[in-house]
Amino acid sequence: MDEQLKVSLSTQRSVAKLVEVSLSTQRSMATLVEEVSKISKQLGGIQETLTKERRSKSSEKYQSYKDAGH
């Protein structure tokens, strides 16, 4: 086998490995994006709950303020 053919085959193997690693990285990134999306939705739900709790607490304060005769 001449030297040029060896280099060509070696290069092809390297490129194939690079493509394999690239695909693996893309799959990992897709998984990461899914996880971040789930966490983001959970945080949105927590934020919504906290906002509702704050509103209900502040309405209780105003209620007692009115009850105090002001």
N, CA, C, O and CB atoms as a CASP TS submission, in Angstrom:
PFRMAT TS
TARGET T0000
AUTHOR 0000-0000-0000
METHOD Language model
MODEL 1
PARENT N/A
ATOM      1  N   MET     1       0.854  -1.173   0.000  1.00  0.00           N
ATOM      2  CA  MET     1       0.000   0.000   0.000  1.00  0.00           C
ATOM      3  C   MET     1       0.899   1.234   0.000  1.00  0.00           C
ATOM      4  O   MET     1       1.815   1.344   0.814  1.00  0.00           O
ATOM      5  CB  MET     1      -0.971  -0.001   1.229  1.00  0.00           C
ATOM      6  N   ASP     2       0.638   2.126  -0.886  1.00  0.00           N
ATOM      7  CA  ASP     2       1.523   3.290  -0.931  1.00  0.00           C
ATOM      8  C   ASP     2       1.170   4.280   0.188  1.00  0.00           C
ATOM      9  O   ASP     2       0.087   4.226   0.771  1.00  0.00           O
ATOM     10  CB  ASP     2       1.431   3.983  -2.312  1.00  0.00           C
ATOM     11  N   GLU     3       2.097   5.163   0.462  1.00  0.00           N
ATOM     12  CA  GLU     3       1.993   6.095   1.588  1.00  0.00           C
ATOM     13  C   GLU     3       0.772   7.008   1.479  1.00  0.00           C
ATOM     14  O   GLU     3       0.118   7.295   2.482  1.00  0.00           O
ATOM     15  CB  GLU     3       3.252   6.939   1.678  1.00  0.00           C
ATOM     16  N   GLN     4       0.467   7.460   0.275  1.00  0.00           N
ATOM     17  CA  GLN     4      -0.659   8.372   0.083  1.00  0.00           C
ATOM     18  C   GLN     4      -1.980   7.697   0.462  1.00  0.00           C
ATOM     19  O   GLN     4      -2.848   8.328   1.065  1.00  0.00           O
ATOM     20  CB  GLN     4      -0.709   8.859  -1.377  1.00  0.00           C
ATOM     21  N   LEU     5      -2.133   6.428   0.114  1.00  0.00           N
ATOM     22  CA  LEU     5      -3.347   5.682   0.440  1.00  0.00           C
ATOM     23  C   LEU     5      -3.466   5.491   1.954  1.00  0.00           C
ATOM     24  O   LEU     5      -4.560   5.597   2.508  1.00  0.00           O
ATOM     25  CB  LEU     5      -3.349   4.313  -0.275  1.00  0.00           C
ATOM     26  N   LYS     6      -2.343   5.209   2.624  1.00  0.00           N
ATOM     27  CA  LYS     6      -2.343   5.062   4.083  1.00  0.00           C
ATOM     28  C   LYS     6      -2.797   6.357   4.756  1.00  0.00           C
ATOM     29  O   LYS     6      -3.605   6.340   5.686  1.00  0.00           O
ATOM     30  CB  LYS     6      -0.940   4.666   4.586  1.00  0.00           C
ATOM     31  N   VAL     7      -2.269   7.463   4.275  1.00  0.00           N
ATOM     32  CA  VAL     7      -2.638   8.766   4.832  1.00  0.00           C
ATOM     33  C   VAL     7      -4.120   9.032   4.601  1.00  0.00           C
ATOM     34  O   VAL     7      -4.809   9.536   5.488  1.00  0.00           O
ATOM     35  CB  VAL     7      -1.784   9.894   4.205  1.00  0.00           C
ATOM     36  N   SER     8      -4.610   8.694   3.414  1.00  0.00           N
ATOM     37  CA  SER     8      -6.016   8.900   3.088  1.00  0.00           C
ATOM     38  C   SER     8      -6.920   8.076   4.010  1.00  0.00           C
ATOM     39  O   SER     8      -7.916   8.586   4.523  1.00  0.00           O
ATOM     40  CB  SER     8      -6.280   8.536   1.621  1.00  0.00           C
ATOM     41  N   LEU     9      -6.573   6.802   4.217  1.00  0.00           N
ATOM     42  CA  LEU     9      -7.368   5.944   5.097  1.00  0.00           C
ATOM     43  C   LEU     9      -7.324   6.442   6.541  1.00  0.00           C
ATOM     44  O   LEU     9      -8.333   6.428   7.247  1.00  0.00           O
ATOM     45  CB  LEU     9      -6.866   4.496   5.025  1.00  0.00           C
ATOM     46  N   SER    10      -6.160   6.875   6.959  1.00  0.00           N
ATOM     47  CA  SER    10      -6.008   7.411   8.311  1.00  0.00           C
ATOM     48  C   SER    10      -6.865   8.668   8.492  1.00  0.00           C
ATOM     49  O   SER    10      -7.513   8.858   9.521  1.00  0.00           O
ATOM     50  CB  SER    10      -4.525   7.728   8.602  1.00  0.00           C
ATOM     51  N   THR    11      -6.848   9.509   7.471  1.00  0.00           N
ATOM     52  CA  THR    11      -7.651  10.735   7.511  1.00  0.00           C
ATOM     53  C   THR    11      -9.138  10.400   7.564  1.00  0.00           C
ATOM     54  O   THR    11      -9.891  11.019   8.315  1.00  0.00           O
ATOM     55  CB  THR    11      -7.349  11.622   6.287  1.00  0.00           C
ATOM     56  N   GLN    12      -9.562   9.416   6.764  1.00  0.00           N
ATOM     57  CA  GLN    12     -10.970   9.011   6.764  1.00  0.00           C
ATOM     58  C   GLN    12     -11.394   8.476   8.129  1.00  0.00           C
ATOM     59  O   GLN    12     -12.490   8.772   8.604  1.00  0.00           O
ATOM     60  CB  GLN    12     -11.219   7.950   5.688  1.00  0.00           C
ATOM     61  N   ARG    13     -10.524   7.691   8.756  1.00  0.00           N
ATOM     62  CA  ARG    13     -10.839   7.168  10.091  1.00  0.00           C
ATOM     63  C   ARG    13     -10.955   8.312  11.096  1.00  0.00           C
ATOM     64  O   ARG    13     -11.839   8.318  11.952  1.00  0.00           O
ATOM     65  CB  ARG    13      -9.757   6.158  10.552  1.00  0.00           C
ATOM     66  N   SER    14     -10.053   9.274  10.976  1.00  0.00           N
ATOM     67  CA  SER    14     -10.092  10.429  11.879  1.00  0.00           C
ATOM     68  C   SER    14     -11.376  11.231  11.691  1.00  0.00           C
ATOM     69  O   SER    14     -12.001  11.657  12.661  1.00  0.00           O
ATOM     70  CB  SER    14      -8.872  11.330  11.647  1.00  0.00           C
ATOM     71  N   VAL    15     -11.755  11.428  10.448  1.00  0.00           N
ATOM     72  CA  VAL    15     -12.988  12.173  10.154  1.00  0.00           C
ATOM     73  C   VAL    15     -14.199  11.397  10.671  1.00  0.00           C
ATOM     74  O   VAL    15     -15.116  11.990  11.240  1.00  0.00           O
ATOM     75  CB  VAL    15     -13.125  12.436   8.623  1.00  0.00           C
ATOM     76  N   ALA    16     -14.209  10.071  10.477  1.00  0.00           N
ATOM     77  CA  ALA    16     -15.314   9.244  10.968  1.00  0.00           C
ATOM     78  C   ALA    16     -15.426   9.350  12.489  1.00  0.00           C
ATOM     79  O   ALA    16     -16.529   9.447  13.026  1.00  0.00           O
ATOM     80  CB  ALA    16     -15.118   7.768  10.547  1.00  0.00           C
ATOM     81  N   LYS    17     -14.294   9.331  13.177  1.00  0.00           N
ATOM     82  CA  LYS    17     -14.293   9.462  14.638  1.00  0.00           C
ATOM     83  C   LYS    17     -14.807  10.839  15.047  1.00  0.00           C
ATOM     84  O   LYS    17     -15.573  10.963  16.003  1.00  0.00           O
ATOM     85  CB  LYS    17     -12.874   9.231  15.206  1.00  0.00           C
ATOM     86  N   LEU    18     -14.389  11.855  14.330  1.00  0.00           N
ATOM     87  CA  LEU    18     -14.835  13.215  14.606  1.00  0.00           C
ATOM     88  C   LEU    18     -16.348  13.344  14.444  1.00  0.00           C
ATOM     89  O   LEU    18     -17.015  13.975  15.265  1.00  0.00           O
ATOM     90  CB  LEU    18     -14.121  14.203  13.683  1.00  0.00           C
ATOM     91  N   VAL    19     -16.884  12.747  13.385  1.00  0.00           N
ATOM     92  CA  VAL    19     -18.333  12.762  13.154  1.00  0.00           C
ATOM     93  C   VAL    19     -19.050  12.036  14.293  1.00  0.00           C
ATOM     94  O   VAL    19     -20.082  12.497  14.781  1.00  0.00           O
ATOM     95  CB  VAL    19     -18.681  12.104  11.789  1.00  0.00           C
ATOM     96  N   GLU    20     -18.495  10.902  14.709  1.00  0.00           N
ATOM     97  CA  GLU    20     -19.082  10.130  15.809  1.00  0.00           C
ATOM     98  C   GLU    20     -19.126  10.957  17.100  1.00  0.00           C
ATOM     99  O   GLU    20     -20.144  10.994  17.791  1.00  0.00           O
ATOM    100  CB  GLU    20     -18.281   8.830  16.038  1.00  0.00           C
ATOM    101  N   VAL    21     -18.024  11.607  17.408  1.00  0.00           N
ATOM    102  CA  VAL    21     -17.955  12.450  18.602  1.00  0.00           C
ATOM    103  C   VAL    21     -18.924  13.623  18.476  1.00  0.00           C
ATOM    104  O   VAL    21     -19.584  13.994  19.447  1.00  0.00           O
ATOM    105  CB  VAL    21     -16.514  12.964  18.826  1.00  0.00           C
ATOM    106  N   SER    22     -19.007  14.199  17.292  1.00  0.00           N
ATOM    107  CA  SER    22     -19.912  15.318  17.053  1.00  0.00           C
ATOM    108  C   SER    22     -21.368  14.910  17.276  1.00  0.00           C
ATOM    109  O   SER    22     -22.132  15.642  17.905  1.00  0.00           O
ATOM    110  CB  SER    22     -19.727  15.855  15.631  1.00  0.00           C
ATOM    111  N   LEU    23     -21.747  13.747  16.763  1.00  0.00           N
ATOM    112  CA  LEU    23     -23.118  13.258  16.948  1.00  0.00           C
ATOM    113  C   LEU    23     -23.410  12.986  18.419  1.00  0.00           C
ATOM    114  O   LEU    23     -24.495  13.290  18.913  1.00  0.00           O
ATOM    115  CB  LEU    23     -23.349  11.985  16.124  1.00  0.00           C
ATOM    116  N   SER    24     -22.442  12.416  19.103  1.00  0.00           N
ATOM    117  CA  SER    24     -22.595  12.152  20.530  1.00  0.00           C
ATOM    118  C   SER    24     -22.774  13.463  21.300  1.00  0.00           C
ATOM    119  O   SER    24     -23.604  13.556  22.204  1.00  0.00           O
ATOM    120  CB  SER    24     -21.378  11.373  21.069  1.00  0.00           C
ATOM    121  N   THR    25     -21.991  14.462  20.931  1.00  0.00           N
ATOM    122  CA  THR    25     -22.095  15.776  21.564  1.00  0.00           C
ATOM    123  C   THR    25     -23.458  16.400  21.301  1.00  0.00           C
ATOM    124  O   THR    25     -24.060  16.985  22.202  1.00  0.00           O
ATOM    125  CB  THR    25     -20.986  16.705  21.058  1.00  0.00           C
ATOM    126  N   GLN    26     -23.947  16.275  20.071  1.00  0.00           N
ATOM    127  CA  GLN    26     -25.268  16.816  19.744  1.00  0.00           C
ATOM    128  C   GLN    26     -26.357  16.142  20.565  1.00  0.00           C
ATOM    129  O   GLN    26     -27.282  16.804  21.036  1.00  0.00           O
ATOM    130  CB  GLN    26     -25.560  16.648  18.251  1.00  0.00           C
ATOM    131  N   ARG    27     -26.250  14.823  20.739  1.00  0.00           N
ATOM    132  CA  ARG    27     -27.240  14.102  21.559  1.00  0.00           C
ATOM    133  C   ARG    27     -27.181  14.589  23.006  1.00  0.00           C
ATOM    134  O   ARG    27     -28.214  14.798  23.643  1.00  0.00           O
ATOM    135  CB  ARG    27     -26.993  12.565  21.499  1.00  0.00           C
ATOM    136  N   SER    28     -25.979  14.766  23.511  1.00  0.00           N
ATOM    137  CA  SER    28     -25.818  15.260  24.883  1.00  0.00           C
ATOM    138  C   SER    28     -26.401  16.658  25.033  1.00  0.00           C
ATOM    139  O   SER    28     -27.052  16.964  26.032  1.00  0.00           O
ATOM    140  CB  SER    28     -24.337  15.265  25.283  1.00  0.00           C
ATOM    141  N   MET    29     -26.164  17.497  24.040  1.00  0.00           N
ATOM    142  CA  MET    29     -26.704  18.857  24.085  1.00  0.00           C
ATOM    143  C   MET    29     -28.227  18.841  24.034  1.00  0.00           C
ATOM    144  O   MET    29     -28.880  19.619  24.729  1.00  0.00           O
ATOM    145  CB  MET    29     -26.146  19.695  22.927  1.00  0.00           C
ATOM    146  N   ALA    30     -28.794  17.961  23.215  1.00  0.00           N
ATOM    147  CA  ALA    30     -30.252  17.856  23.126  1.00  0.00           C
ATOM    148  C   ALA    30     -30.833  17.433  24.471  1.00  0.00           C
ATOM    149  O   ALA    30     -31.860  17.956  24.903  1.00  0.00           O
ATOM    150  CB  ALA    30     -30.661  16.850  22.024  1.00  0.00           C
ATOM    151  N   THR    31     -30.169  16.485  25.129  1.00  0.00           N
ATOM    152  CA  THR    31     -30.607  16.048  26.456  1.00  0.00           C
ATOM    153  C   THR    31     -30.511  17.197  27.450  1.00  0.00           C
ATOM    154  O   THR    31     -31.410  17.401  28.265  1.00  0.00           O
ATOM    155  CB  THR    31     -29.766  14.850  26.942  1.00  0.00           C
ATOM    156  N   LEU    32     -29.428  17.938  27.378  1.00  0.00           N
ATOM    157  CA  LEU    32     -29.233  19.078  28.263  1.00  0.00           C
ATOM    158  C   LEU    32     -30.318  20.129  28.050  1.00  0.00           C
ATOM    159  O   LEU    32     -30.848  20.680  29.014  1.00  0.00           O
ATOM    160  CB  LEU    32     -27.854  19.693  28.041  1.00  0.00           C
ATOM    161  N   VAL    33     -30.644  20.404  26.799  1.00  0.00           N
ATOM    162  CA  VAL    33     -31.697  21.376  26.485  1.00  0.00           C
ATOM    163  C   VAL    33     -33.033  20.914  27.070  1.00  0.00           C
ATOM    164  O   VAL    33     -33.784  21.724  27.614  1.00  0.00           O
ATOM    165  CB  VAL    33     -31.819  21.575  24.950  1.00  0.00           C
ATOM    166  N   GLU    34     -33.332  19.619  26.960  1.00  0.00           N
ATOM    167  CA  GLU    34     -34.575  19.082  27.530  1.00  0.00           C
ATOM    168  C   GLU    34     -34.606  19.275  29.045  1.00  0.00           C
ATOM    169  O   GLU    34     -35.625  19.679  29.605  1.00  0.00           O
ATOM    170  CB  GLU    34     -34.725  17.585  27.185  1.00  0.00           C
ATOM    171  N   GLU    35     -33.492  18.988  29.697  1.00  0.00           N
ATOM    172  CA  GLU    35     -33.427  19.132  31.153  1.00  0.00           C
ATOM    173  C   GLU    35     -33.585  20.592  31.570  1.00  0.00           C
ATOM    174  O   GLU    35     -34.299  20.892  32.527  1.00  0.00           O
ATOM    175  CB  GLU    35     -32.102  18.574  31.685  1.00  0.00           C
ATOM    176  N   VAL    36     -32.925  21.489  30.861  1.00  0.00           N
ATOM    177  CA  VAL    36     -33.038  22.919  31.164  1.00  0.00           C
ATOM    178  C   VAL    36     -34.479  23.383  30.968  1.00  0.00           C
ATOM    179  O   VAL    36     -34.986  24.188  31.749  1.00  0.00           O
ATOM    180  CB  VAL    36     -32.078  23.747  30.271  1.00  0.00           C
ATOM    181  N   SER    37     -35.136  22.878  29.932  1.00  0.00           N
ATOM    182  CA  SER    37     -36.531  23.225  29.675  1.00  0.00           C
ATOM    183  C   SER    37     -37.426  22.760  30.821  1.00  0.00           C
ATOM    184  O   SER    37     -38.306  23.498  31.264  1.00  0.00           O
ATOM    185  CB  SER    37     -37.001  22.608  28.351  1.00  0.00           C
ATOM    186  N   LYS    38     -37.201  21.537  31.300  1.00  0.00           N
ATOM    187  CA  LYS    38     -37.990  21.022  32.431  1.00  0.00           C
ATOM    188  C   LYS    38     -37.790  21.888  33.671  1.00  0.00           C
ATOM    189  O   LYS    38     -38.749  22.252  34.350  1.00  0.00           O
ATOM    190  CB  LYS    38     -37.604  19.558  32.740  1.00  0.00           C
ATOM    191  N   ILE    39     -36.530  22.212  33.955  1.00  0.00           N
ATOM    192  CA  ILE    39     -36.215  23.035  35.126  1.00  0.00           C
ATOM    193  C   ILE    39     -36.849  24.411  34.991  1.00  0.00           C
ATOM    194  O   ILE    39     -37.376  24.955  35.962  1.00  0.00           O
ATOM    195  CB  ILE    39     -34.689  23.167  35.307  1.00  0.00           C
ATOM    196  N   SER    40     -36.800  24.967  33.800  1.00  0.00           N
ATOM    197  CA  SER    40     -37.390  26.280  33.549  1.00  0.00           C
ATOM    198  C   SER    40     -38.893  26.261  33.819  1.00  0.00           C
ATOM    199  O   SER    40     -39.431  27.186  34.427  1.00  0.00           O
ATOM    200  CB  SER    40     -37.116  26.724  32.104  1.00  0.00           C
ATOM    201  N   LYS    41     -39.567  25.207  33.365  1.00  0.00           N
ATOM    202  CA  LYS    41     -41.010  25.079  33.612  1.00  0.00           C
ATOM    203  C   LYS    41     -41.293  24.953  35.103  1.00  0.00           C
ATOM    204  O   LYS    41     -42.241  25.546  35.617  1.00  0.00           O
ATOM    205  CB  LYS    41     -41.584  23.861  32.861  1.00  0.00           C
ATOM    206  N   GLN    42     -40.457  24.171  35.798  1.00  0.00           N
ATOM    207  CA  GLN    42     -40.637  24.012  37.242  1.00  0.00           C
ATOM    208  C   GLN    42     -40.452  25.347  37.957  1.00  0.00           C
ATOM    209  O   GLN    42     -41.226  25.691  38.850  1.00  0.00           O
ATOM    210  CB  GLN    42     -39.649  22.970  37.799  1.00  0.00           C
ATOM    211  N   LEU    43     -39.435  26.090  37.566  1.00  0.00           N
ATOM    212  CA  LEU    43     -39.195  27.395  38.182  1.00  0.00           C
ATOM    213  C   LEU    43     -40.349  28.350  37.909  1.00  0.00           C
ATOM    214  O   LEU    43     -40.737  29.132  38.776  1.00  0.00           O
ATOM    215  CB  LEU    43     -37.883  27.997  37.669  1.00  0.00           C
ATOM    216  N   GLY    44     -40.896  28.282  36.695  1.00  0.00           N
ATOM    217  CA  GLY    44     -42.056  29.113  36.365  1.00  0.00           C
ATOM    218  C   GLY    44     -43.230  28.785  37.268  1.00  0.00           C
ATOM    219  O   GLY    44     -43.928  29.685  37.734  1.00  0.00           O
ATOM    220  N   GLY    45     -43.452  27.505  37.517  1.00  0.00           N
ATOM    221  CA  GLY    45     -44.531  27.087  38.414  1.00  0.00           C
ATOM    222  C   GLY    45     -44.299  27.556  39.835  1.00  0.00           C
ATOM    223  O   GLY    45     -45.230  28.001  40.506  1.00  0.00           O
ATOM    224  N   ILE    46     -43.056  27.459  40.300  1.00  0.00           N
ATOM    225  CA  ILE    46     -42.716  27.916  41.649  1.00  0.00           C
ATOM    226  C   ILE    46     -42.935  29.422  41.758  1.00  0.00           C
ATOM    227  O   ILE    46     -43.493  29.906  42.742  1.00  0.00           O
ATOM    228  CB  ILE    46     -41.250  27.555  41.999  1.00  0.00           C
ATOM    229  N   GLN    47     -42.493  30.151  40.746  1.00  0.00           N
ATOM    230  CA  GLN    47     -42.649  31.606  40.751  1.00  0.00           C
ATOM    231  C   GLN    47     -44.129  31.984  40.782  1.00  0.00           C
ATOM    232  O   GLN    47     -44.528  32.905  41.494  1.00  0.00           O
ATOM    233  CB  GLN    47     -41.962  32.230  39.518  1.00  0.00           C
ATOM    234  N   GLU    48     -44.934  31.269  40.007  1.00  0.00           N
ATOM    235  CA  GLU    48     -46.373  31.527  39.971  1.00  0.00           C
ATOM    236  C   GLU    48     -46.998  31.274  41.346  1.00  0.00           C
ATOM    237  O   GLU    48     -47.824  32.058  41.815  1.00  0.00           O
ATOM    238  CB  GLU    48     -47.055  30.643  38.901  1.00  0.00           C
ATOM    239  N   THR    49     -46.597  30.182  41.979  1.00  0.00           N
ATOM    240  CA  THR    49     -47.114  29.852  43.313  1.00  0.00           C
ATOM    241  C   THR    49     -46.728  30.922  44.324  1.00  0.00           C
ATOM    242  O   THR    49     -47.556  31.346  45.130  1.00  0.00           O
ATOM    243  CB  THR    49     -46.589  28.481  43.771  1.00  0.00           C
ATOM    244  N   LEU    50     -45.470  31.358  44.283  1.00  0.00           N
ATOM    245  CA  LEU    50     -45.017  32.398  45.210  1.00  0.00           C
ATOM    246  C   LEU    50     -45.780  33.701  44.997  1.00  0.00           C
ATOM    247  O   LEU    50     -46.135  34.384  45.958  1.00  0.00           O
ATOM    248  CB  LEU    50     -43.514  32.640  45.045  1.00  0.00           C
ATOM    249  N   THR    51     -46.029  34.040  43.740  1.00  0.00           N
ATOM    250  CA  THR    51     -46.781  35.261  43.429  1.00  0.00           C
ATOM    251  C   THR    51     -48.194  35.168  44.002  1.00  0.00           C
ATOM    252  O   THR    51     -48.690  36.128  44.591  1.00  0.00           O
ATOM    253  CB  THR    51     -46.833  35.498  41.897  1.00  0.00           C
ATOM    254  N   LYS    52     -48.841  34.019  43.831  1.00  0.00           N
ATOM    255  CA  LYS    52     -50.192  33.827  44.376  1.00  0.00           C
ATOM    256  C   LYS    52     -50.185  33.930  45.896  1.00  0.00           C
ATOM    257  O   LYS    52     -51.076  34.539  46.488  1.00  0.00           O
ATOM    258  CB  LYS    52     -50.762  32.463  43.943  1.00  0.00           C
ATOM    259  N   GLU    53     -49.169  33.328  46.528  1.00  0.00           N
ATOM    260  CA  GLU    53     -49.075  33.392  47.992  1.00  0.00           C
ATOM    261  C   GLU    53     -48.890  34.826  48.460  1.00  0.00           C
ATOM    262  O   GLU    53     -49.508  35.246  49.439  1.00  0.00           O
ATOM    263  CB  GLU    53     -47.916  32.521  48.498  1.00  0.00           C
ATOM    264  N   ARG    54     -48.045  35.579  47.770  1.00  0.00           N
ATOM    265  CA  ARG    54     -47.827  36.982  48.140  1.00  0.00           C
ATOM    266  C   ARG    54     -49.117  37.778  48.016  1.00  0.00           C
ATOM    267  O   ARG    54     -49.446  38.588  48.883  1.00  0.00           O
ATOM    268  CB  ARG    54     -46.733  37.611  47.263  1.00  0.00           C
ATOM    269  N   ARG    55     -49.846  37.539  46.922  1.00  0.00           N
ATOM    270  CA  ARG    55     -51.109  38.257  46.721  1.00  0.00           C
ATOM    271  C   ARG    55     -52.099  37.935  47.830  1.00  0.00           C
ATOM    272  O   ARG    55     -52.761  38.831  48.355  1.00  0.00           O
ATOM    273  CB  ARG    55     -51.718  37.907  45.355  1.00  0.00           C
ATOM    274  N   SER    56     -52.202  36.661  48.187  1.00  0.00           N
ATOM    275  CA  SER    56     -53.165  36.288  49.222  1.00  0.00           C
ATOM    276  C   SER    56     -52.746  36.858  50.575  1.00  0.00           C
ATOM    277  O   SER    56     -53.603  37.272  51.357  1.00  0.00           O
ATOM    278  CB  SER    56     -53.301  34.755  49.308  1.00  0.00           C
ATOM    279  N   LYS    57     -51.447  36.888  50.866  1.00  0.00           N
ATOM    280  CA  LYS    57     -50.984  37.471  52.125  1.00  0.00           C
ATOM    281  C   LYS    57     -51.232  38.974  52.150  1.00  0.00           C
ATOM    282  O   LYS    57     -51.648  39.520  53.172  1.00  0.00           O
ATOM    283  CB  LYS    57     -49.492  37.178  52.338  1.00  0.00           C
ATOM    284  N   SER    58     -50.977  39.646  51.027  1.00  0.00           N
ATOM    285  CA  SER    58     -51.185  41.094  51.003  1.00  0.00           C
ATOM    286  C   SER    58     -52.672  41.417  51.083  1.00  0.00           C
ATOM    287  O   SER    58     -53.039  42.432  51.675  1.00  0.00           O
ATOM    288  CB  SER    58     -50.572  41.711  49.730  1.00  0.00           C
ATOM    289  N   SER    59     -53.529  40.595  50.512  1.00  0.00           N
ATOM    290  CA  SER    59     -54.967  40.859  50.614  1.00  0.00           C
ATOM    291  C   SER    59     -55.438  40.625  52.045  1.00  0.00           C
ATOM    292  O   SER    59     -56.366  41.291  52.505  1.00  0.00           O
ATOM    293  CB  SER    59     -55.762  39.964  49.629  1.00  0.00           C
ATOM    294  N   GLU    60     -54.805  39.677  52.763  1.00  0.00           N
ATOM    295  CA  GLU    60     -55.133  39.477  54.176  1.00  0.00           C
ATOM    296  C   GLU    60     -54.735  40.703  54.983  1.00  0.00           C
ATOM    297  O   GLU    60     -55.472  41.117  55.878  1.00  0.00           O
ATOM    298  CB  GLU    60     -54.432  38.218  54.729  1.00  0.00           C
ATOM    299  N   LYS    61     -53.593  41.283  54.686  1.00  0.00           N
ATOM    300  CA  LYS    61     -53.144  42.484  55.393  1.00  0.00           C
ATOM    301  C   LYS    61     -54.129  43.622  55.179  1.00  0.00           C
ATOM    302  O   LYS    61     -54.519  44.306  56.125  1.00  0.00           O
ATOM    303  CB  LYS    61     -51.736  42.902  54.924  1.00  0.00           C
ATOM    304  N   TYR    62     -54.529  43.820  53.924  1.00  0.00           N
ATOM    305  CA  TYR    62     -55.466  44.894  53.636  1.00  0.00           C
ATOM    306  C   TYR    62     -56.811  44.635  54.305  1.00  0.00           C
ATOM    307  O   TYR    62     -57.486  45.572  54.733  1.00  0.00           O
ATOM    308  CB  TYR    62     -55.647  45.053  52.129  1.00  0.00           C
ATOM    309  N   GLN    63     -57.194  43.383  54.394  1.00  0.00           N
ATOM    310  CA  GLN    63     -58.446  43.026  55.032  1.00  0.00           C
ATOM    311  C   GLN    63     -58.393  43.424  56.509  1.00  0.00           C
ATOM    312  O   GLN    63     -59.332  44.032  57.022  1.00  0.00           O
ATOM    313  CB  GLN    63     -58.732  41.511  54.875  1.00  0.00           C
ATOM    314  N   SER    64     -57.297  43.082  57.191  1.00  0.00           N
ATOM    315  CA  SER    64     -57.187  43.408  58.609  1.00  0.00           C
ATOM    316  C   SER    64     -57.052  44.918  58.798  1.00  0.00           C
ATOM    317  O   SER    64     -57.489  45.455  59.816  1.00  0.00           O
ATOM    318  CB  SER    64     -55.985  42.678  59.240  1.00  0.00           C
ATOM    319  N   TYR    65     -56.458  45.598  57.836  1.00  0.00           N
ATOM    320  CA  TYR    65     -56.337  47.054  57.887  1.00  0.00           C
ATOM    321  C   TYR    65     -57.731  47.678  57.875  1.00  0.00           C
ATOM    322  O   TYR    65     -58.014  48.600  58.640  1.00  0.00           O
ATOM    323  CB  TYR    65     -55.486  47.584  56.697  1.00  0.00           C
ATOM    324  N   LYS    66     -58.599  47.167  57.001  1.00  0.00           N
ATOM    325  CA  LYS    66     -59.976  47.666  56.941  1.00  0.00           C
ATOM    326  C   LYS    66     -60.717  47.326  58.229  1.00  0.00           C
ATOM    327  O   LYS    66     -61.494  48.132  58.741  1.00  0.00           O
ATOM    328  CB  LYS    66     -60.719  47.074  55.723  1.00  0.00           C
ATOM    329  N   ASP    67     -60.472  46.124  58.748  1.00  0.00           N
ATOM    330  CA  ASP    67     -61.135  45.697  59.980  1.00  0.00           C
ATOM    331  C   ASP    67     -60.718  46.559  61.166  1.00  0.00           C
ATOM    332  O   ASP    67     -61.459  46.679  62.141  1.00  0.00           O
ATOM    333  CB  ASP    67     -60.823  44.230  60.269  1.00  0.00           C
ATOM    334  N   ALA    68     -59.541  47.155  61.083  1.00  0.00           N
ATOM    335  CA  ALA    68     -59.048  47.995  62.176  1.00  0.00           C
ATOM    336  C   ALA    68     -59.723  49.362  62.181  1.00  0.00           C
ATOM    337  O   ALA    68     -59.454  50.183  63.058  1.00  0.00           O
ATOM    338  CB  ALA    68     -57.536  48.165  62.070  1.00  0.00           C
ATOM    339  N   GLY    69     -60.592  49.608  61.216  1.00  0.00           N
ATOM    340  CA  GLY    69     -61.345  50.847  61.200  1.00  0.00           C
ATOM    341  C   GLY    69     -60.688  51.975  60.437  1.00  0.00           C
ATOM    342  O   GLY    69     -61.057  53.134  60.624  1.00  0.00           O
ATOM    343  N   HIS    70     -59.740  51.676  59.597  1.00  0.00           N
ATOM    344  CA  HIS    70     -59.064  52.720  58.810  1.00  0.00           C
ATOM    345  C   HIS    70     -59.706  52.906  57.479  1.00  0.00           C
ATOM    346  O   HIS    70     -59.264  53.743  56.691  1.00  0.00           O
ATOM    347  CB  HIS    70     -57.607  52.394  58.618  1.00  0.00           C
TER
END
